């Protein structure tokens, strides 16, 4: 049977968002009330996932301001603000970029620079997240869960370096700092998901001046840093997610999956999550078909079979067809149905209505059931 999951972030309630932004903006708030709010919200989020038929659940990244910049709150060495650089495809259509900005489509959350040595402040906040998720799983009967963590590469993309002499040095420092976080998540019994849009998105966001061949050397460096950080973690407990940016836009500058395929497969992760539903990259499934011989036998493919940037609710038959493309390549036992990206990348901002997000997850599950019935 093809199991179901998603990329991680889910819509947050207004109470959660208010607490997160009070902390973000350094306004006074009651820590006990904050913690209680997060515990209750994670419980509700896990329950909704199970009601939608999701097998492998997350905490929805409930307590985090975003999937990458949360590290500024948990690690030393970050201050000030990083330069903002819109993706190249949005710059090609300035009218659309302006509309996104006016609609709040380019959230202006804090993105400090790395201005000092990166070191952990302790795993206290992470332990709270883990406890909330495991408690919610036990309460509602979820058998398997995962927790997201930022990769060294994506941190370097959004929190840019102004301290270490080289990019390599910054990545190495991030890998050493994040190692404990990764090991703590896996040590708790949860699966670890590493979010790595740096392997695709950063091509048209930060490295426009490079050739594809030059960018691949950067991507390989990022994977090497990630694998170093994962040295104490078994690959079977690790998921890696790659994407071209979780935003509705032209995406006409997205680097080809065929180009980044080798670095992606080299990551020390059994589960590989990637986009195949958005209109720009839906054809990329053929890369996995054509390069089947290069997919290691221990890899499990987790294609996105629902989009995370539109309010269309995919028909279960469409979902089933998308799943079957991949079961036809590696077999049903090596495919898990997922989403293209998360539904709550930034706290308080999401293109998809919260109720529709869960309707899409239900359609994902219904489509997986259809695919199972025809296997």
C-alpha positions as CSV (number, residue, x, y, z in Angstrom):
1,X,0.0,0.0,0.0
2,X,1.2,3.5,-0.8
3,X,1.4,5.5,2.4
4,X,0.7,9.2,2.6
5,X,2.6,12.2,4.0
6,X,3.3,15.8,3.2
7,X,6.2,18.2,3.3
8,X,5.7,19.5,6.9
9,X,4.3,23.0,7.4
10,X,0.6,23.4,7.8
11,X,-1.7,26.5,8.4
12,X,-1.4,28.0,11.9
13,X,-4.2,29.4,13.9
14,X,-4.4,33.1,14.6
15,X,-3.6,32.5,18.3
16,X,-0.4,30.7,17.3
17,X,0.6,33.4,14.8
18,X,0.0,36.2,17.4
19,X,2.3,34.5,19.9
20,X,5.0,33.8,17.2
21,X,5.0,37.4,16.1
22,X,5.1,38.7,19.7
23,X,8.3,36.7,20.1
24,X,9.6,37.7,16.6
25,X,9.1,41.4,17.3
26,X,10.4,41.1,20.9
27,X,7.1,42.2,22.5
28,X,6.2,40.9,26.0
29,X,4.3,37.7,26.2
30,X,3.6,35.0,28.7
31,X,5.9,32.0,28.1
32,X,3.6,29.6,29.9
33,X,0.6,30.7,27.7
34,X,2.8,30.4,24.6
35,X,3.8,26.9,25.5
36,X,0.2,25.9,26.2
37,X,-1.0,27.4,23.0
38,X,1.6,25.4,21.0
39,X,0.8,22.1,22.7
40,X,-2.9,22.5,22.0
41,X,-2.3,23.6,18.4
42,X,0.0,20.7,17.6
43,X,-2.6,18.3,19.0
44,X,-5.3,19.8,16.8
45,X,-3.0,19.7,13.8
46,X,-2.1,16.1,14.2
47,X,-5.8,15.2,14.6
48,X,-6.7,17.0,11.4
49,X,-3.9,15.2,9.5
50,X,-5.2,11.8,10.7
51,X,-8.8,12.7,9.8
52,X,-7.5,13.5,6.3
53,X,-6.0,10.1,6.0
54,X,-2.3,11.1,6.4
55,X,-0.1,8.2,7.6
56,X,3.1,10.0,8.4
57,X,2.3,13.2,10.3
58,X,4.2,16.3,11.5
59,X,3.7,19.0,14.0
60,X,3.0,21.4,11.1
61,X,6.1,23.4,12.1
62,X,3.6,25.1,14.5
63,X,6.1,27.0,16.7
64,X,8.4,28.2,14.0
65,X,8.4,31.6,12.2
66,X,9.5,29.8,9.1
67,X,11.2,26.6,8.0
68,X,14.6,28.2,7.6
69,X,14.9,31.4,9.6
70,X,13.8,29.7,12.9
71,X,17.5,29.0,13.5
72,X,18.2,32.6,14.3
73,X,16.2,32.0,17.6
74,X,18.0,28.8,18.5
75,X,21.6,29.5,17.5
76,X,24.1,32.3,18.2
77,X,25.8,34.3,15.5
78,X,22.9,36.1,13.8
79,X,22.1,39.8,13.8
80,X,21.1,42.6,11.5
81,X,19.4,41.8,8.2
82,X,20.3,39.9,5.1
83,X,19.9,41.5,1.6
84,X,16.6,40.5,0.0
85,X,16.8,39.1,-3.5
86,X,13.7,38.1,-5.4
87,X,13.8,35.0,-7.6
88,X,14.9,35.7,-11.1
89,X,11.5,34.6,-12.6
90,X,9.7,37.3,-10.6
91,X,12.1,40.0,-11.7
92,X,11.2,39.2,-15.3
93,X,7.6,40.2,-14.5
94,X,7.9,43.4,-12.4
95,X,4.2,44.1,-12.4
96,X,3.5,40.7,-10.9
97,X,6.3,41.1,-8.4
98,X,4.8,44.4,-7.3
99,X,1.3,42.8,-7.0
100,X,2.8,40.1,-4.8
101,X,4.5,42.7,-2.6
102,X,1.3,44.7,-2.3
103,X,-0.7,41.5,-1.4
104,X,1.8,40.5,1.3
105,X,3.1,37.8,-1.0
106,X,6.8,38.5,-0.1
107,X,6.7,38.3,3.7
108,X,9.3,40.6,5.3
109,X,10.2,38.5,8.2
110,X,13.6,39.0,9.9
111,X,16.5,37.5,8.0
112,X,19.6,38.4,9.9
113,X,23.1,37.9,8.6
114,X,25.6,35.5,10.1
115,X,27.8,38.0,12.0
116,X,29.5,35.7,14.5
117,X,30.3,32.1,15.5
118,X,27.3,29.8,15.0
119,X,26.6,27.8,18.1
120,X,23.6,26.1,19.6
121,X,21.8,27.9,22.4
122,X,20.6,24.4,23.6
123,X,17.9,22.1,22.5
124,X,15.2,23.3,24.8
125,X,12.9,24.7,22.1
126,X,13.4,21.6,20.0
127,X,12.6,19.4,23.0
128,X,9.3,21.2,23.4
129,X,8.5,20.7,19.8
130,X,9.3,17.0,20.0
131,X,7.3,16.5,23.2
132,X,4.3,18.3,21.6
133,X,4.3,16.1,18.5
134,X,4.9,12.8,20.4
135,X,2.1,13.7,22.9
136,X,-0.3,14.5,20.1
137,X,0.6,11.3,18.2
138,X,-0.1,9.2,21.3
139,X,-3.3,11.1,22.0
140,X,-4.7,10.6,18.5
141,X,-3.1,7.2,17.6
142,X,-0.6,8.3,15.0
143,X,2.0,5.6,14.4
144,X,4.7,7.5,12.6
145,X,5.8,11.1,12.6
146,X,8.5,13.4,11.3
147,X,10.0,16.7,12.2
148,X,11.5,19.3,9.9
149,X,14.9,20.9,10.3
150,X,16.8,23.4,8.2
151,X,19.7,22.1,6.1
152,X,23.1,23.9,6.3
153,X,22.5,24.9,2.6
154,X,19.1,26.5,3.1
155,X,20.3,28.4,6.2
156,X,23.2,29.8,4.1
157,X,20.6,30.9,1.4
158,X,18.4,32.9,3.7
159,X,20.8,33.9,6.5
160,X,23.8,35.0,4.4
161,X,27.4,34.9,5.6
162,X,29.2,38.0,6.8
163,X,31.5,36.3,9.3
164,X,33.2,33.2,8.0
165,X,36.0,33.7,5.4
166,X,34.5,31.4,2.8
167,X,31.2,29.8,1.9
168,X,32.8,26.5,2.6
169,X,33.7,27.6,6.1
170,X,30.2,28.9,6.7
171,X,28.6,25.6,5.5
172,X,31.1,23.6,7.7
173,X,30.2,25.7,10.8
174,X,26.5,25.3,10.1
175,X,26.9,21.5,9.6
176,X,28.7,21.2,12.9
177,X,26.1,23.4,14.7
178,X,23.0,21.6,13.3
179,X,24.4,18.1,13.9
180,X,23.0,17.9,17.4
181,X,19.6,19.0,16.3
182,X,19.4,16.3,13.7
183,X,20.6,13.6,16.1
184,X,18.1,14.8,18.8
185,X,15.1,14.5,16.5
186,X,16.1,11.0,15.3
187,X,17.0,10.0,18.9
188,X,13.5,10.8,19.9
189,X,12.1,8.2,17.5
190,X,10.8,10.6,14.9
191,X,12.0,10.7,11.3
192,X,14.1,13.7,10.4
193,X,13.2,15.9,7.3
194,X,15.9,18.1,5.9
195,X,14.5,21.0,3.9
196,X,16.8,21.7,0.9
197,X,15.4,24.2,-1.6
198,X,19.0,25.4,-1.8
199,X,19.6,22.6,-4.2
200,X,17.1,24.1,-6.7
201,X,15.6,27.4,-5.7
202,X,18.9,29.0,-4.9
203,X,20.0,28.5,-8.6
204,X,17.6,31.4,-9.7
205,X,17.6,33.3,-6.4
206,X,21.3,33.6,-5.3
207,X,23.5,32.1,-8.1
208,X,22.1,33.7,-11.3
209,X,25.6,34.6,-12.4
210,X,26.8,31.0,-12.5
211,X,26.5,28.4,-15.2
212,X,24.6,25.3,-14.4
213,X,27.8,23.4,-14.2
214,X,29.2,25.9,-11.7
215,X,26.0,25.8,-9.7
216,X,26.1,22.0,-9.5
217,X,29.5,22.3,-7.8
218,X,27.8,24.6,-5.2
219,X,25.0,22.0,-4.8
220,X,27.5,19.2,-4.3
221,X,29.2,21.3,-1.6
222,X,25.9,21.7,0.1
223,X,25.2,18.0,0.0
224,X,28.7,17.2,1.4
225,X,28.0,19.6,4.3
226,X,24.7,18.0,4.9
227,X,26.1,14.5,4.8
228,X,28.7,15.5,7.4
229,X,26.0,16.8,9.7
230,X,24.2,13.4,9.2
231,X,27.2,11.3,10.0
232,X,25.7,10.0,13.2
233,X,22.2,9.5,11.8
234,X,21.0,6.4,9.9
235,X,19.9,7.1,6.4
236,X,16.6,5.2,6.9
237,X,15.5,7.8,9.4
238,X,16.1,10.8,7.0
239,X,13.9,12.5,4.5
240,X,15.2,15.2,2.1
241,X,13.0,17.8,0.4
242,X,14.0,19.7,-2.7
243,X,11.9,22.4,-4.4
244,X,12.1,25.4,-6.7
245,X,10.3,27.8,-4.3
246,X,6.9,27.5,-2.7
247,X,5.3,30.4,-4.4
248,X,2.8,30.9,-7.3
249,X,4.8,32.5,-10.0
250,X,6.2,32.0,-13.5
251,X,8.9,29.6,-12.4
252,X,10.4,29.9,-15.9
253,X,13.9,30.0,-14.4
254,X,13.6,26.7,-12.5
255,X,16.7,24.5,-13.0
256,X,16.0,21.1,-14.5
257,X,15.6,18.1,-12.2
258,X,17.8,16.3,-14.6
259,X,20.6,18.8,-13.8
260,X,20.4,18.5,-10.0
261,X,19.5,14.7,-10.0
262,X,23.0,13.5,-9.1
263,X,23.6,15.7,-6.0
264,X,20.0,14.9,-4.8
265,X,20.6,11.2,-5.0
266,X,23.9,11.6,-3.2
267,X,22.3,12.9,0.0
268,X,22.3,10.6,3.0
269,X,18.5,10.2,3.0
270,X,16.3,7.2,2.2
271,X,13.3,9.4,1.4
272,X,13.4,11.9,-1.4
273,X,10.6,14.5,-1.6
274,X,10.2,16.6,-4.7
275,X,7.6,18.6,-6.7
276,X,5.7,17.0,-9.6
277,X,2.3,18.7,-9.4
278,X,2.9,22.4,-10.2
279,X,2.3,23.3,-13.9
280,X,5.9,24.2,-14.6
281,X,7.6,21.0,-13.3
282,X,4.9,18.3,-13.6
283,X,6.8,16.8,-16.5
284,X,9.9,16.2,-14.3
285,X,8.6,12.7,-13.4
286,X,10.2,11.5,-16.6
287,X,13.7,12.1,-15.2
288,X,13.1,9.4,-12.6
289,X,11.8,7.1,-15.3
290,X,14.7,7.8,-17.7
291,X,17.4,7.6,-15.0
292,X,15.9,4.7,-13.0
293,X,19.2,2.9,-13.0
294,X,20.8,5.8,-11.1
295,X,18.3,5.7,-8.3
296,X,19.9,3.7,-5.4
297,X,17.9,0.6,-4.4
298,X,17.4,1.9,-0.9
299,X,15.8,5.2,-2.0
300,X,12.0,5.8,-1.5
301,X,10.5,8.4,-3.7
302,X,8.0,10.8,-2.2
303,X,6.6,12.8,-5.2
304,X,4.3,15.8,-4.6
305,X,1.0,14.7,-5.9
306,X,-0.9,17.8,-4.8
307,X,0.2,21.4,-5.3
308,X,0.7,23.7,-2.3
309,X,0.2,27.1,-4.0
310,X,-3.3,26.9,-5.4
311,X,-6.8,26.4,-4.0
312,X,-7.7,23.8,-6.6
313,X,-8.5,20.6,-4.8
314,X,-7.0,17.9,-7.0
315,X,-9.4,15.1,-8.1
316,X,-8.4,11.8,-6.4
317,X,-8.1,10.3,-9.9
318,X,-5.5,12.9,-10.8
319,X,-3.6,12.0,-7.6
320,X,-3.8,8.3,-8.3
321,X,-2.4,8.8,-11.8
322,X,0.5,10.8,-10.5
323,X,1.2,8.1,-7.9
324,X,1.1,5.4,-10.5
325,X,3.8,7.1,-12.6
326,X,6.2,6.4,-9.8
327,X,5.0,3.0,-8.7
328,X,5.5,2.0,-12.3
329,X,9.2,3.0,-12.0
330,X,10.3,1.7,-8.6
331,X,7.3,-0.3,-7.3
332,X,4.6,0.5,-4.7
333,X,6.8,-0.4,-1.8
334,X,9.2,2.4,-2.7
335,X,6.7,5.2,-3.1
336,X,5.0,7.5,-0.6
337,X,2.5,10.1,-1.7
338,X,3.3,13.6,-0.7
339,X,2.8,17.3,-1.4
340,X,4.8,19.6,-3.5
341,X,5.7,21.9,-0.6
342,X,4.3,23.0,2.8
343,X,1.1,24.9,3.3
344,X,2.5,27.2,6.0
345,X,6.0,28.1,4.9
346,X,5.8,31.4,6.8
347,X,3.8,31.9,10.0
348,X,0.7,33.9,9.2
349,X,1.1,33.6,5.4
350,X,-0.2,30.9,3.0
351,X,-1.6,30.9,-0.5
352,X,-4.1,28.1,0.3
353,X,-7.1,28.5,2.6
354,X,-6.6,26.4,5.8
355,X,-9.7,24.3,5.3
356,X,-8.8,23.8,1.6
357,X,-5.3,22.6,2.6
358,X,-6.8,19.8,4.6
359,X,-9.3,19.0,1.8
360,X,-6.3,18.7,-0.5
361,X,-4.7,16.3,2.0
362,X,-7.9,14.2,2.0
363,X,-7.8,14.1,-1.8
364,X,-4.2,12.9,-1.6
365,X,-5.3,10.1,0.7
366,X,-8.3,9.2,-1.5
367,X,-6.0,9.1,-4.5
368,X,-3.6,6.8,-2.8
369,X,-6.4,4.5,-2.0
370,X,-7.5,4.5,-5.6
371,X,-3.9,3.6,-6.7
372,X,-3.8,0.8,-4.2
373,X,-7.0,-0.7,-5.5
374,X,-5.6,-0.8,-9.0
375,X,-2.2,-2.2,-8.1
